[in-house]
Amino acid sequence: MKTDHELLDAFAPTGTLRASINLGNPILANTHPGTGAPGGVSVDLATELARRLDVKLELVVFKSAGESVNAVAAEQADVGFFAIDPLRGEQIAFTAPYVVIEGAYLVRQDSSITRQEEVDCTGQRVVVGKGSAYDLYLTRELKHAEIFRAPTSPAVVDTFIQENLEVAAGVKQQLEADAKRLGGLRLLDGHFMLIRQAMGVPKSRGAKASAYLSAFVEAMKKTGFVADALARHNIQGAAVAPLENQG
């Protein structure tokens, strides 16, 4: 994938590739406990993209998915890592997914809710991370339950406890870790959605940039780069997305 001037102008108009990194999803990125530096699958992919484009990389770090999406939509960042969603797709051109993860529900141990079908009932309050894929999806899908929004996805379970809400929704692995940390909580079986995590570029950057990024993601899956990154960062519960039909 040879870089040309048109691609460089599309991906790095400032001379640096600015990658929007969302720390709100632990499957995508985390901070190093010692240095505080961001790292993870999305950082590895951003680093490799910058290497292939032969440009410097700047990580633009956010605590929530909503902030990360807004930065790319407003062209304050050049590429980002998001769950595919039609609302986000109005301004962002998505690749195919590189990983697929599960969205799950969590309740208290003594909750009367035992099945996912029991969540969407009048009087139930479901807490999600503001602007997250779960927020966007459940806002469309829930017809009776009320949605309560925490500031970020990692704050969902603490908000759930503090506000005495009925259900928490989010990344299955984050909910499992919080349940273990706090005790007295349980996950409902199964998942309410499969989150397809992709890369994205502002649509204003043109079809050539979108096509290049899509080809990059397929190459990262095909060569094992994504699988290796998941293993290196000890990410459990996320599967490499299937290769797209190349026709």
C-alpha positions as CSV (number, residue, x, y, z in Angstrom):
1,M,0.0,0.0,0.0
2,K,2.2,2.8,-1.4
3,T,1.6,6.2,0.1
4,D,1.0,9.2,-2.2
5,H,0.6,12.9,-1.6
6,E,-3.2,12.8,-1.9
7,L,-3.4,10.1,0.8
8,L,-1.0,12.1,3.1
9,D,-3.1,15.2,2.7
10,A,-6.2,13.2,3.6
11,F,-4.8,11.4,6.6
12,A,-2.4,13.9,8.0
13,P,-3.2,17.5,6.8
14,T,-1.3,18.9,9.7
15,G,1.8,16.7,8.9
16,T,1.0,14.4,11.8
17,L,-1.5,11.5,12.0
18,R,-3.8,12.4,14.9
19,A,-5.4,9.2,16.3
20,S,-8.4,9.5,18.6
21,I,-8.0,7.0,21.4
22,N,-10.9,6.0,23.7
23,L,-9.9,4.9,27.2
24,G,-13.5,4.2,28.0
25,N,-13.4,0.8,26.4
26,P,-10.7,-1.4,28.1
27,I,-10.7,-3.8,25.1
28,L,-9.4,-1.0,22.9
29,A,-7.0,1.0,25.1
30,N,-5.8,1.4,28.7
31,T,-3.1,3.4,30.5
32,H,0.1,1.9,31.7
33,P,-0.1,1.6,35.5
34,G,3.4,2.8,35.9
35,T,3.9,5.5,33.2
36,G,0.2,6.5,32.5
37,A,1.0,6.2,28.8
38,P,-1.9,4.9,26.6
39,G,-1.5,1.5,25.1
40,G,-3.6,-1.3,23.7
41,V,-4.9,-2.7,20.4
42,S,-6.1,0.7,19.0
43,V,-2.7,2.3,19.9
44,D,-0.9,-0.5,18.1
45,L,-3.1,-0.1,15.0
46,A,-2.6,3.7,15.0
47,T,1.2,3.2,15.3
48,E,1.3,0.8,12.4
49,L,-0.9,3.0,10.2
50,A,1.4,6.0,10.9
51,R,4.4,3.8,10.1
52,R,2.9,2.7,6.8
53,L,2.0,6.3,5.9
54,D,5.5,7.4,7.0
55,V,4.2,10.2,9.2
56,K,4.5,11.1,12.9
57,L,1.8,9.9,15.2
58,E,-0.1,12.0,17.8
59,L,-2.5,10.2,20.2
60,V,-5.5,12.3,21.1
61,V,-6.8,10.6,24.2
62,F,-10.3,10.7,25.6
63,K,-12.2,9.1,28.5
64,S,-15.3,8.3,26.6
65,A,-16.5,7.0,23.2
66,G,-18.7,10.0,22.6
67,E,-15.7,12.4,23.0
68,S,-13.6,10.3,20.7
69,V,-16.2,10.2,18.0
70,N,-16.8,13.9,18.2
71,A,-13.1,14.6,17.8
72,V,-13.0,12.7,14.5
73,A,-16.3,14.1,13.3
74,A,-15.1,17.6,13.9
75,E,-11.7,16.8,12.3
76,Q,-9.8,17.5,15.5
77,A,-8.4,14.0,14.9
78,D,-7.8,12.2,11.7
79,V,-8.7,8.6,12.5
80,G,-10.4,6.8,15.3
81,F,-11.6,3.5,16.7
82,F,-15.3,3.1,17.3
83,A,-18.2,0.7,17.4
84,I,-20.0,0.9,14.1
85,D,-23.3,2.8,14.4
86,P,-25.5,4.4,11.8
87,L,-25.7,7.7,13.7
88,R,-21.9,8.0,13.8
89,G,-21.8,6.9,10.2
90,E,-23.4,10.2,9.1
91,Q,-20.0,11.9,9.4
92,I,-17.5,9.1,9.7
93,A,-16.6,6.5,7.1
94,F,-16.1,3.2,8.8
95,T,-14.0,0.2,7.8
96,A,-15.2,-3.3,8.4
97,P,-14.7,-4.3,12.0
98,Y,-11.4,-5.6,13.3
99,V,-12.7,-7.1,16.5
100,V,-16.2,-8.1,17.8
101,I,-17.1,-7.8,21.5
102,E,-20.2,-8.5,23.6
103,G,-22.5,-6.0,25.2
104,A,-24.0,-7.4,28.4
105,Y,-26.3,-6.6,31.3
106,L,-25.4,-6.6,35.0
107,V,-27.8,-6.6,38.0
108,R,-27.6,-7.1,41.7
109,Q,-27.4,-10.6,43.0
110,D,-30.9,-10.4,44.6
111,S,-32.5,-8.7,41.5
112,S,-35.7,-10.3,40.3
113,I,-34.4,-9.9,36.7
114,T,-33.0,-13.3,35.4
115,R,-33.3,-12.9,31.6
116,Q,-32.4,-10.2,29.2
117,E,-36.0,-10.1,28.0
118,E,-37.0,-8.8,31.4
119,V,-34.9,-5.6,31.2
120,D,-37.1,-3.6,28.9
121,C,-40.0,-3.0,31.4
122,T,-41.6,0.1,32.8
123,G,-39.9,1.1,36.0
124,Q,-36.5,-0.4,35.1
125,R,-33.6,2.1,34.8
126,V,-30.7,1.0,32.7
127,V,-27.4,2.9,33.1
128,V,-25.0,3.2,30.1
129,G,-21.9,5.2,29.3
130,K,-23.0,8.5,27.7
131,G,-22.4,8.4,23.9
132,S,-21.2,4.8,23.9
133,A,-22.3,2.3,21.4
134,Y,-24.6,0.8,24.1
135,D,-26.2,4.2,24.6
136,L,-26.9,4.6,20.9
137,Y,-28.2,1.1,20.5
138,L,-30.4,0.9,23.6
139,T,-31.8,4.4,23.0
140,R,-33.2,3.0,19.7
141,E,-34.1,-0.5,21.1
142,L,-35.6,0.0,24.6
143,K,-39.2,0.9,24.5
144,H,-40.2,0.8,28.2
145,A,-37.1,1.0,30.4
146,E,-35.6,4.4,31.2
147,I,-32.0,5.1,30.2
148,F,-29.7,6.7,32.7
149,R,-26.3,8.0,31.4
150,A,-23.1,7.8,33.3
151,P,-20.3,10.2,32.3
152,T,-18.1,7.4,30.9
153,S,-18.4,3.6,30.4
154,P,-15.9,2.8,33.2
155,A,-18.1,4.8,35.5
156,V,-21.3,2.8,34.7
157,V,-21.2,0.2,37.6
158,D,-20.2,2.8,40.2
159,T,-23.1,5.0,39.0
160,F,-25.4,2.0,39.1
161,I,-24.5,1.4,42.7
162,Q,-24.6,5.0,43.8
163,E,-27.9,5.8,42.2
164,N,-29.5,2.5,43.2
165,L,-30.5,1.7,39.6
166,E,-31.8,-1.6,38.3
167,V,-29.5,-2.6,35.4
168,A,-26.0,-1.7,34.1
169,A,-25.1,-2.2,30.5
170,G,-21.7,-2.2,28.8
171,V,-18.6,-4.1,27.7
172,K,-19.0,-7.6,29.2
173,Q,-15.3,-7.7,30.4
174,Q,-15.7,-4.4,32.2
175,L,-18.9,-5.5,33.9
176,E,-17.2,-8.8,34.9
177,A,-14.3,-7.0,36.4
178,D,-16.5,-4.6,38.3
179,A,-18.7,-7.4,39.6
180,K,-15.6,-9.1,40.9
181,R,-14.3,-5.9,42.5
182,L,-17.6,-5.0,44.2
183,G,-19.3,-8.3,44.9
184,G,-23.0,-8.9,45.2
185,L,-23.6,-8.5,41.4
186,R,-24.2,-10.9,38.5
187,L,-24.3,-10.8,34.7
188,L,-27.3,-11.9,32.8
189,D,-26.6,-14.8,30.4
190,G,-25.8,-14.0,26.8
191,H,-25.4,-10.6,25.2
192,F,-27.8,-7.9,24.1
193,M,-25.7,-6.8,21.2
194,L,-22.4,-7.7,19.4
195,I,-20.3,-4.6,19.1
196,R,-18.3,-4.4,15.8
197,Q,-15.2,-2.3,16.5
198,A,-13.9,-0.6,13.5
199,M,-11.6,2.2,12.4
200,G,-13.0,5.4,10.9
201,V,-12.0,8.6,9.1
202,P,-14.0,11.8,8.5
203,K,-16.1,11.4,5.3
204,S,-14.8,14.7,4.2
205,R,-11.4,13.2,3.6
206,G,-12.7,11.4,0.6
207,A,-13.2,7.9,-0.9
208,K,-9.5,7.2,-1.4
209,A,-8.7,7.6,2.3
210,S,-11.7,5.5,3.2
211,A,-10.6,2.7,0.8
212,Y,-7.0,2.8,2.1
213,L,-8.1,2.5,5.7
214,S,-10.4,-0.4,4.9
215,A,-7.6,-2.2,3.1
216,F,-5.3,-1.5,6.0
217,V,-7.8,-3.1,8.5
218,E,-8.2,-6.2,6.3
219,A,-4.5,-6.5,6.1
220,M,-4.1,-6.2,9.9
221,K,-6.7,-9.0,10.3
222,K,-5.3,-11.3,7.6
223,T,-1.6,-11.1,8.8
224,G,-2.5,-11.8,12.4
225,F,-1.6,-8.3,13.6
226,V,-4.9,-7.9,15.4
227,A,-4.8,-11.4,17.0
228,D,-1.2,-10.8,18.2
229,A,-2.2,-7.4,19.7
230,L,-5.1,-9.0,21.6
231,A,-2.8,-11.7,22.9
232,R,0.0,-9.2,23.8
233,H,-2.4,-7.0,25.8
234,N,-4.1,-10.0,27.4
235,I,-7.5,-9.1,26.1
236,Q,-10.1,-11.8,26.8
237,G,-13.6,-12.0,25.2
238,A,-12.8,-10.1,22.0
239,A,-12.7,-12.1,18.8
240,V,-10.9,-11.0,15.6
241,A,-13.6,-10.1,13.1
242,P,-13.9,-12.2,10.0
243,L,-12.3,-11.0,6.8
244,E,-14.5,-9.1,4.5
245,N,-15.5,-10.8,1.2
246,Q,-12.9,-9.4,-1.2
247,G,-15.1,-10.3,-4.1
